[in-house]
Amino acid sequence: MQRFWFSAAGLCGGLAVALAAIAAHADLESRAMVQNVAMLLGWHAPAFIGLALWGRGGVVASVLLAGLTLFSGAVLIRAFAGVSLGPVAPIGGMTMIGGWLLLAVLAWRR
C-alpha cells in the first residue's frame, strides 16, 4: 500500500504543477478555480507521503483521496467544460475535511 500512496503523492504533485501552469494562461473566470485545485493537490502530495510513512494512515489517506478526487474533478469540469456537477464539489470538500479530522482523532488512538 505504501507504493500506492507514494504514487498518489507523485500524481498530486505533478498535477499541481501542471494545473498551476495552465492557470497562468486560463481566462479570468476559470483561473481561480484551477489555481484552487492546484493548491489543494499541492498540499495533499506531502500529506500522502507522510501518511504512507506513518503506516497507520491508510484509512485517512483513502478518505482524503476520495474527497480530493470528487472536489478536484467537479471543479475542473466546471472550469474547463462549464458543466456543474451539482453538490459533488462540496461533498468532496466535506470529505477532505472529514479526512483531516479523522487524522486528528487517529493520532491519539493506540
N, CA, C and O atoms as a GROMACS GRO file, in nm:
protein
  440
    1MET      N    1   0.081  -0.120   0.000
    1MET     CA    2   0.000   0.000   0.000
    1MET      C    3   0.086   0.126   0.000
    1MET      O    4   0.047   0.230  -0.054
    2GLN      N    5   0.202   0.116   0.061
    2GLN     CA    6   0.290   0.232   0.069
    2GLN      C    7   0.322   0.286  -0.070
    2GLN      O    8   0.325   0.407  -0.091
    3ARG      N    9   0.347   0.197  -0.165
    3ARG     CA   10   0.377   0.240  -0.302
    3ARG      C   11   0.259   0.315  -0.364
    3ARG      O   12   0.277   0.412  -0.437
    4PHE      N   13   0.138   0.268  -0.333
    4PHE     CA   14   0.019   0.334  -0.385
    4PHE      C   15   0.014   0.480  -0.338
    4PHE      O   16  -0.011   0.571  -0.416
    5TRP      N   17   0.038   0.500  -0.208
    5TRP     CA   18   0.029   0.636  -0.153
    5TRP      C   19   0.144   0.725  -0.200
    5TRP      O   20   0.126   0.845  -0.218
    6PHE      N   21   0.262   0.665  -0.220
    6PHE     CA   22   0.370   0.743  -0.281
    6PHE      C   23   0.335   0.781  -0.424
    6PHE      O   24   0.366   0.892  -0.468
    7SER      N   25   0.270   0.691  -0.497
    7SER     CA   26   0.226   0.721  -0.634
    7SER      C   27   0.121   0.831  -0.633
    7SER      O   28   0.124   0.922  -0.717
    8ALA      N   29   0.028   0.823  -0.538
    8ALA     CA   30  -0.074   0.928  -0.526
    8ALA      C   31  -0.008   1.063  -0.499
    8ALA      O   32  -0.049   1.165  -0.554
    9ALA      N   33   0.093   1.062  -0.414
    9ALA     CA   34   0.166   1.186  -0.384
    9ALA      C   35   0.231   1.241  -0.510
    9ALA      O   36   0.224   1.361  -0.537
   10GLY      N   37   0.295   1.153  -0.586
   10GLY     CA   38   0.360   1.197  -0.709
   10GLY      C   39   0.262   1.252  -0.810
   10GLY      O   40   0.288   1.353  -0.874
   11LEU      N   41   0.148   1.185  -0.825
   11LEU     CA   42   0.046   1.234  -0.919
   11LEU      C   43  -0.012   1.368  -0.874
   11LEU      O   44  -0.032   1.458  -0.956
   12CYS      N   45  -0.038   1.380  -0.744
   12CYS     CA   46  -0.090   1.508  -0.693
   12CYS      C   47   0.011   1.620  -0.714
   12CYS      O   48  -0.026   1.730  -0.757
   13GLY      N   49   0.137   1.594  -0.684
   13GLY     CA   50   0.239   1.696  -0.702
   13GLY      C   51   0.255   1.735  -0.848
   13GLY      O   52   0.263   1.854  -0.881
   14GLY      N   53   0.260   1.636  -0.937
   14GLY     CA   54   0.273   1.665  -1.079
   14GLY      C   55   0.153   1.741  -1.134
   14GLY      O   56   0.169   1.835  -1.211
   15LEU      N   57   0.034   1.698  -1.095
   15LEU     CA   58  -0.087   1.768  -1.140
   15LEU      C   59  -0.093   1.910  -1.085
   15LEU      O   60  -0.139   2.002  -1.153
   16ALA      N   61  -0.046   1.929  -0.962
   16ALA     CA   62  -0.046   2.064  -0.904
   16ALA      C   63   0.038   2.158  -0.988
   16ALA      O   64  -0.003   2.271  -1.016
   17VAL      N   65   0.156   2.112  -1.029
   17VAL     CA   66   0.244   2.196  -1.110
   17VAL      C   67   0.183   2.220  -1.247
   17VAL      O   68   0.185   2.333  -1.297
   18ALA      N   69   0.130   2.115  -1.309
   18ALA     CA   70   0.071   2.128  -1.443
   18ALA      C   71  -0.050   2.223  -1.440
   18ALA      O   72  -0.065   2.307  -1.529
   19LEU      N   73  -0.135   2.208  -1.339
   19LEU     CA   74  -0.252   2.295  -1.332
   19LEU      C   75  -0.215   2.439  -1.300
   19LEU      O   76  -0.280   2.532  -1.348
   20ALA      N   77  -0.112   2.459  -1.221
   20ALA     CA   78  -0.066   2.596  -1.195
   20ALA      C   79  -0.018   2.661  -1.325
   20ALA      O   80  -0.043   2.780  -1.348
   21ALA      N   81   0.050   2.584  -1.409
   21ALA     CA   82   0.095   2.637  -1.538
   21ALA      C   83  -0.024   2.667  -1.629
   21ALA      O   84  -0.027   2.769  -1.697
   22ILE      N   85  -0.122   2.577  -1.629
   22ILE     CA   86  -0.242   2.600  -1.710
   22ILE      C   87  -0.316   2.724  -1.661
   22ILE      O   88  -0.364   2.805  -1.740
   23ALA      N   89  -0.326   2.737  -1.529
   23ALA     CA   90  -0.398   2.852  -1.472
   23ALA      C   91  -0.334   2.984  -1.510
   23ALA      O   92  -0.402   3.086  -1.521
   24ALA      N   93  -0.205   2.982  -1.531
   24ALA     CA   94  -0.136   3.106  -1.570
   24ALA      C   95  -0.182   3.155  -1.706
   24ALA      O   96  -0.166   3.272  -1.740
   25HIS      N   97  -0.239   3.064  -1.786
   25HIS     CA   98  -0.283   3.100  -1.921
   25HIS      C   99  -0.434   3.090  -1.940
   25HIS      O  100  -0.483   3.111  -2.051
   26ALA      N  101  -0.509   3.059  -1.833
   26ALA     CA  102  -0.654   3.042  -1.843
   26ALA      C  103  -0.724   3.177  -1.841
   26ALA      O  104  -0.668   3.278  -1.798
   27ASP      N  105  -0.850   3.178  -1.889
   27ASP     CA  106  -0.926   3.302  -1.884
   27ASP      C  107  -0.955   3.338  -1.738
   27ASP      O  108  -0.942   3.254  -1.650
   28LEU      N  109  -0.994   3.460  -1.714
   28LEU     CA  110  -1.008   3.508  -1.576
   28LEU      C  111  -1.110   3.430  -1.494
   28LEU      O  112  -1.089   3.410  -1.375
   29GLU      N  113  -1.219   3.386  -1.556
   29GLU     CA  114  -1.323   3.317  -1.480
   29GLU      C  115  -1.276   3.183  -1.426
   29GLU      O  116  -1.305   3.149  -1.311
   30SER      N  117  -1.205   3.108  -1.505
   30SER     CA  118  -1.166   2.975  -1.461
   30SER      C  119  -1.029   2.971  -1.394
   30SER      O  120  -0.993   2.870  -1.332
   31ARG      N  121  -0.953   3.076  -1.404
   31ARG     CA  122  -0.818   3.078  -1.345
   31ARG      C  123  -0.821   3.049  -1.196
   31ARG      O  124  -0.744   2.966  -1.148
   32ALA      N  125  -0.907   3.115  -1.123
   32ALA     CA  126  -0.912   3.097  -0.977
   32ALA      C  127  -0.952   2.955  -0.940
   32ALA      O  128  -0.899   2.898  -0.844
   33MET      N  129  -1.045   2.896  -1.016
   33MET     CA  130  -1.086   2.759  -0.986
   33MET      C  131  -0.970   2.662  -1.007
   33MET      O  132  -0.947   2.574  -0.924
   34VAL      N  133  -0.898   2.678  -1.117
   34VAL     CA  134  -0.787   2.589  -1.147
   34VAL      C  135  -0.675   2.610  -1.045
   34VAL      O  136  -0.612   2.513  -1.003
   35GLN      N  137  -0.650   2.734  -1.006
   35GLN     CA  138  -0.547   2.760  -0.904
   35GLN      C  139  -0.583   2.697  -0.770
   35GLN      O  140  -0.496   2.646  -0.700
   36ASN      N  141  -0.712   2.700  -0.734
   36ASN     CA  142  -0.754   2.639  -0.608
   36ASN      C  143  -0.730   2.488  -0.609
   36ASN      O  144  -0.684   2.431  -0.511
   37VAL      N  145  -0.762   2.425  -0.722
   37VAL     CA  146  -0.738   2.280  -0.732
   37VAL      C  147  -0.588   2.252  -0.726
   37VAL      O  148  -0.545   2.159  -0.657
   38ALA      N  149  -0.509   2.331  -0.797
   38ALA     CA  150  -0.363   2.312  -0.794
   38ALA      C  151  -0.310   2.325  -0.652
   38ALA      O  152  -0.225   2.247  -0.610
   39MET      N  153  -0.359   2.422  -0.579
   39MET     CA  154  -0.315   2.443  -0.442
   39MET      C  155  -0.350   2.323  -0.353
   39MET      O  156  -0.267   2.275  -0.277
   40LEU      N  157  -0.474   2.275  -0.364
   40LEU     CA  158  -0.514   2.161  -0.282
   40LEU      C  159  -0.436   2.035  -0.317
   40LEU      O  160  -0.397   1.959  -0.228
   41LEU      N  161  -0.412   2.012  -0.445
   41LEU     CA  162  -0.331   1.897  -0.485
   41LEU      C  163  -0.190   1.909  -0.428
   41LEU      O  164  -0.132   1.811  -0.381
   42GLY      N  165  -0.136   2.029  -0.434
   42GLY     CA  166  -0.001   2.052  -0.380
   42GLY      C  167   0.007   2.030  -0.230
   42GLY      O  168   0.107   1.979  -0.181
   43TRP      N  169  -0.097   2.068  -0.158
   43TRP     CA  170  -0.099   2.046  -0.013
   43TRP      C  171  -0.110   1.899   0.021
   43TRP      O  172  -0.051   1.853   0.119
   44HIS      N  173  -0.186   1.824  -0.058
   44HIS     CA  174  -0.210   1.684  -0.025
   44HIS      C  175  -0.096   1.592  -0.068
   44HIS      O  176  -0.085   1.481  -0.015
   45ALA      N  177  -0.012   1.634  -0.160
   45ALA     CA  178   0.100   1.549  -0.202
   45ALA      C  179   0.190   1.513  -0.083
   45ALA      O  180   0.215   1.394  -0.061
   46PRO      N  181   0.239   1.610  -0.006
   46PRO     CA  182   0.322   1.571   0.109
   46PRO      C  183   0.242   1.499   0.218
   46PRO      O  184   0.298   1.420   0.294
   47ALA      N  185   0.112   1.526   0.226
   47ALA     CA  186   0.030   1.454   0.324
   47ALA      C  187   0.026   1.306   0.292
   47ALA      O  188   0.034   1.223   0.383
   48PHE      N  189   0.015   1.270   0.165
   48PHE     CA  190   0.015   1.129   0.128
   48PHE      C  191   0.150   1.064   0.159
   48PHE      O  192   0.155   0.948   0.200
   49ILE      N  193   0.256   1.137   0.139
   49ILE     CA  194   0.389   1.083   0.174
   49ILE      C  195   0.396   1.057   0.324
   49ILE      O  196   0.438   0.949   0.367
   50GLY      N  197   0.354   1.154   0.402
   50GLY     CA  198   0.356   1.138   0.548
   50GLY      C  199   0.267   1.023   0.595
   50GLY      O  200   0.306   0.947   0.683
   51LEU      N  201   0.149   1.011   0.537
   51LEU     CA  202   0.059   0.903   0.576
   51LEU      C  203   0.115   0.767   0.536
   51LEU      O  204   0.097   0.669   0.608
   52ALA      N  205   0.182   0.761   0.421
   52ALA     CA  206   0.245   0.635   0.380
   52ALA      C  207   0.356   0.596   0.476
   52ALA      O  208   0.372   0.479   0.509
   53LEU      N  209   0.433   0.694   0.520
   53LEU     CA  210   0.543   0.665   0.613
   53LEU      C  211   0.493   0.630   0.753
   53LEU      O  212   0.557   0.553   0.824
   54TRP      N  213   0.380   0.687   0.790
   54TRP     CA  214   0.323   0.662   0.922
   54TRP      C  215   0.282   0.516   0.937
   54TRP      O  216   0.298   0.456   1.043
   55GLY      N  217   0.231   0.460   0.829
   55GLY     CA  218   0.194   0.320   0.832
   55GLY      C  219   0.053   0.292   0.880
   55GLY      O  220  -0.004   0.187   0.847
   56ARG      N  221  -0.004   0.382   0.956
   56ARG     CA  222  -0.142   0.366   1.005
   56ARG      C  223  -0.238   0.459   0.934
   56ARG      O  224  -0.354   0.471   0.973
   57GLY      N  225  -0.190   0.526   0.831
   57GLY     CA  226  -0.271   0.631   0.769
   57GLY      C  227  -0.351   0.590   0.648
   57GLY      O  228  -0.401   0.676   0.576
   58GLY      N  229  -0.365   0.459   0.623
   58GLY     CA  230  -0.434   0.415   0.503
   58GLY      C  231  -0.578   0.461   0.495
   58GLY      O  232  -0.624   0.503   0.388
   59VAL      N  233  -0.650   0.453   0.605
   59VAL     CA  234  -0.791   0.495   0.605
   59VAL      C  235  -0.800   0.646   0.583
   59VAL      O  236  -0.882   0.694   0.505
   60VAL      N  237  -0.715   0.720   0.653
   60VAL     CA  238  -0.714   0.866   0.638
   60VAL      C  239  -0.679   0.904   0.494
   60VAL      O  240  -0.746   0.988   0.434
   61ALA      N  241  -0.576   0.841   0.440
   61ALA     CA  242  -0.535   0.872   0.303
   61ALA      C  243  -0.646   0.838   0.205
   61ALA      O  244  -0.667   0.912   0.108
   62SER      N  245  -0.717   0.729   0.228
   62SER     CA  246  -0.827   0.690   0.140
   62SER      C  247  -0.939   0.794   0.142
   62SER      O  248  -0.994   0.828   0.037
   63VAL      N  249  -0.973   0.842   0.260
   63VAL     CA  250  -1.078   0.944   0.272
   63VAL      C  251  -1.032   1.074   0.204
   63VAL      O  252  -1.109   1.137   0.132
   64LEU      N  253  -0.908   1.113   0.229
   64LEU     CA  254  -0.856   1.235   0.166
   64LEU      C  255  -0.855   1.223   0.014
   64LEU      O  256  -0.893   1.316  -0.057
   65LEU      N  257  -0.811   1.108  -0.037
   65LEU     CA  258  -0.806   1.088  -0.182
   65LEU      C  259  -0.945   1.090  -0.244
   65LEU      O  260  -0.964   1.146  -0.352
   66ALA      N  261  -1.041   1.029  -0.177
   66ALA     CA  262  -1.179   1.031  -0.227
   66ALA      C  263  -1.231   1.174  -0.234
   66ALA      O  264  -1.288   1.216  -0.335
   67GLY      N  265  -1.212   1.249  -0.127
   67GLY     CA  266  -1.258   1.388  -0.125
   67GLY      C  267  -1.186   1.474  -0.227
   67GLY      O  268  -1.248   1.556  -0.294
   68LEU      N  269  -1.057   1.455  -0.238
   68LEU     CA  270  -0.977   1.532  -0.332
   68LEU      C  271  -1.019   1.503  -0.476
   68LEU      O  272  -1.026   1.594  -0.558
   69THR      N  273  -1.048   1.378  -0.505
   69THR     CA  274  -1.092   1.339  -0.639
   69THR      C  275  -1.227   1.400  -0.672
   69THR      O  276  -1.246   1.456  -0.780
   70LEU      N  277  -1.322   1.390  -0.578
   70LEU     CA  278  -1.454   1.448  -0.602
   70LEU      C  279  -1.447   1.599  -0.620
   70LEU      O  280  -1.501   1.654  -0.716
   71PHE      N  281  -1.379   1.666  -0.527
   71PHE     CA  282  -1.370   1.811  -0.532
   71PHE      C  283  -1.297   1.857  -0.658
   71PHE      O  284  -1.349   1.939  -0.734
   72SER      N  285  -1.178   1.805  -0.678
   72SER     CA  286  -1.096   1.849  -0.791
   72SER      C  287  -1.163   1.819  -0.924
   72SER      O  288  -1.165   1.903  -1.014
   73GLY      N  289  -1.217   1.699  -0.935
   73GLY     CA  290  -1.284   1.662  -1.059
   73GLY      C  291  -1.400   1.755  -1.091
   73GLY      O  292  -1.413   1.802  -1.204
   74ALA      N  293  -1.485   1.780  -0.993
   74ALA     CA  294  -1.602   1.866  -1.015
   74ALA      C  295  -1.561   2.009  -1.050
   74ALA      O  296  -1.618   2.071  -1.140
   75VAL      N  297  -1.462   2.061  -0.979
   75VAL     CA  298  -1.418   2.199  -1.005
   75VAL      C  299  -1.352   2.211  -1.142
   75VAL      O  300  -1.376   2.308  -1.214
   76LEU      N  301  -1.270   2.113  -1.178
   76LEU     CA  302  -1.204   2.120  -1.309
   76LEU      C  303  -1.302   2.101  -1.424
   76LEU      O  304  -1.287   2.164  -1.529
   77ILE      N  305  -1.402   2.015  -1.406
   77ILE     CA  306  -1.506   2.002  -1.510
   77ILE      C  307  -1.581   2.134  -1.525
   77ILE      O  308  -1.612   2.175  -1.637
   78ARG      N  309  -1.608   2.198  -1.415
   78ARG     CA  310  -1.676   2.330  -1.421
   78ARG      C  311  -1.586   2.434  -1.487
   78ARG      O  312  -1.632   2.514  -1.568
   79ALA      N  313  -1.456   2.432  -1.453
   79ALA     CA  314  -1.364   2.532  -1.507
   79ALA      C  315  -1.342   2.514  -1.657
   79ALA      O  316  -1.340   2.613  -1.730
   80PHE      N  317  -1.326   2.392  -1.703
   80PHE     CA  318  -1.290   2.368  -1.842
   80PHE      C  319  -1.408   2.340  -1.934
   80PHE      O  320  -1.402   2.371  -2.053
   81ALA      N  321  -1.516   2.282  -1.881
   81ALA     CA  322  -1.630   2.247  -1.966
   81ALA      C  323  -1.753   2.331  -1.936
   81ALA      O  324  -1.850   2.330  -2.013
   82GLY      N  325  -1.749   2.405  -1.825
   82GLY     CA  326  -1.863   2.489  -1.790
   82GLY      C  327  -1.983   2.408  -1.741
   82GLY      O  328  -2.095   2.459  -1.739
   83VAL      N  329  -1.960   2.284  -1.701
   83VAL     CA  330  -2.067   2.196  -1.656
   83VAL      C  331  -2.060   2.181  -1.505
   83VAL      O  332  -1.957   2.145  -1.449
   84SER      N  333  -2.172   2.208  -1.440
   84SER     CA  334  -2.178   2.192  -1.295
   84SER      C  335  -2.222   2.050  -1.261
   84SER      O  336  -2.316   1.998  -1.321
   85LEU      N  337  -2.155   1.988  -1.166
   85LEU     CA  338  -2.193   1.855  -1.119
   85LEU      C  339  -2.275   1.864  -0.991
   85LEU      O  340  -2.280   1.768  -0.913
   86GLY      N  341  -2.336   1.977  -0.969
   86GLY     CA  342  -2.421   1.994  -0.852
   86GLY      C  343  -2.340   1.993  -0.723
   86GLY      O  344  -2.242   2.066  -0.711
   87PRO      N  345  -2.382   1.911  -0.628
   87PRO     CA  346  -2.317   1.912  -0.496
   87PRO      C  347  -2.189   1.829  -0.486
   87PRO      O  348  -2.141   1.805  -0.376
   88VAL      N  349  -2.134   1.784  -0.598
   88VAL     CA  350  -2.017   1.696  -0.592
   88VAL      C  351  -1.897   1.767  -0.529
   88VAL      O  352  -1.830   1.709  -0.444
   89ALA      N  353  -1.869   1.891  -0.569
   89ALA     CA  354  -1.754   1.964  -0.512
   89ALA      C  355  -1.770   1.985  -0.361
   89ALA      O  356  -1.676   1.959  -0.287
   90PRO      N  357  -1.886   2.033  -0.313
   90PRO     CA  358  -1.899   2.048  -0.168
   90PRO      C  359  -1.890   1.915  -0.092
   90PRO      O  360  -1.835   1.911   0.018
   91ILE      N  361  -1.942   1.809  -0.151
   91ILE     CA  362  -1.931   1.677  -0.086
   91ILE      C  363  -1.784   1.638  -0.079
   91ILE      O  364  -1.739   1.585   0.023
   92GLY      N  365  -1.710   1.662  -0.186
   92GLY     CA  366  -1.567   1.633  -0.185
   92GLY      C  367  -1.493   1.715  -0.082
   92GLY      O  368  -1.405   1.664  -0.012
   93GLY      N  369  -1.528   1.842  -0.071
   93GLY     CA  370  -1.465   1.929   0.029
   93GLY      C  371  -1.494   1.882   0.170
   93GLY      O  372  -1.405   1.880   0.255
   94MET      N  373  -1.618   1.845   0.196
   94MET     CA  374  -1.653   1.796   0.329
   94MET      C  375  -1.583   1.663   0.358
   94MET      O  376  -1.546   1.635   0.472
   95THR      N  377  -1.565   1.581   0.255
   95THR     CA  378  -1.494   1.455   0.273
   95THR      C  379  -1.348   1.481   0.309
   95THR      O  380  -1.292   1.414   0.396
   96MET      N  381  -1.286   1.580   0.242
   96MET     CA  382  -1.148   1.614   0.278
   96MET      C  383  -1.139   1.664   0.422
   96MET      O  384  -1.048   1.625   0.495
   97ILE      N  385  -1.232   1.750   0.461
   97ILE     CA  386  -1.234   1.798   0.599
   97ILE      C  387  -1.247   1.680   0.696
   97ILE      O  388  -1.178   1.674   0.798
   98GLY      N  389  -1.335   1.587   0.662
   98GLY     CA  390  -1.352   1.468   0.745
   98GLY      C  391  -1.224   1.386   0.755
   98GLY      O  392  -1.192   1.333   0.861
   99GLY      N  393  -1.150   1.377   0.644
   99GLY     CA  394  -1.024   1.304   0.646
   99GLY      C  395  -0.922   1.367   0.739
   99GLY      O  396  -0.853   1.298   0.813
  100TRP      N  397  -0.914   1.499   0.735
  100TRP     CA  398  -0.819   1.568   0.824
  100TRP      C  399  -0.862   1.553   0.970
  100TRP      O  400  -0.776   1.537   1.057
  101LEU      N  401  -0.991   1.560   0.997
  101LEU     CA  402  -1.039   1.540   1.135
  101LEU      C  403  -1.016   1.397   1.181
  101LEU      O  404  -0.983   1.373   1.297
  102LEU      N  405  -1.033   1.302   1.089
  102LEU     CA  406  -1.004   1.162   1.121
  102LEU      C  407  -0.858   1.145   1.157
  102LEU      O  408  -0.825   1.069   1.249
  103LEU      N  409  -0.770   1.212   1.087
  103LEU     CA  410  -0.628   1.207   1.120
  103LEU      C  411  -0.604   1.256   1.263
  103LEU      O  412  -0.528   1.196   1.338
  104ALA      N  413  -0.670   1.366   1.298
  104ALA     CA  414  -0.653   1.420   1.433
  104ALA      C  415  -0.699   1.320   1.539
  104ALA      O  416  -0.634   1.306   1.643
  105VAL      N  417  -0.808   1.250   1.513
  105VAL     CA  418  -0.860   1.152   1.609
  105VAL      C  419  -0.766   1.031   1.616
  105VAL      O  420  -0.730   0.986   1.725
  106LEU      N  421  -0.728   0.978   1.500
  106LEU     CA  422  -0.646   0.857   1.499
  106LEU      C  423  -0.506   0.880   1.555
  106LEU      O  424  -0.442   0.787   1.604
  107ALA      N  425  -0.460   1.004   1.549
  107ALA     CA  426  -0.327   1.034   1.605
  107ALA      C  427  -0.323   1.007   1.756
  107ALA      O  428  -0.216   0.982   1.811
  108TRP      N  429  -0.438   1.012   1.822
  108TRP     CA  430  -0.442   0.994   1.966
  108TRP      C  431  -0.482   0.851   2.006
  108TRP      O  432  -0.482   0.819   2.125
  109ARG      N  433  -0.515   0.767   1.909
  109ARG     CA  434  -0.551   0.628   1.940
  109ARG      C  435  -0.426   0.542   1.945
  109ARG      O  436  -0.328   0.570   1.876
  110ARG      N  437  -0.429   0.441   2.024
  110ARG     CA  438  -0.315   0.348   2.034
  110ARG      C  439  -0.323   0.246   1.924
  110ARG      O  440  -0.236   0.159   1.915
   0.00000   0.00000   0.00000
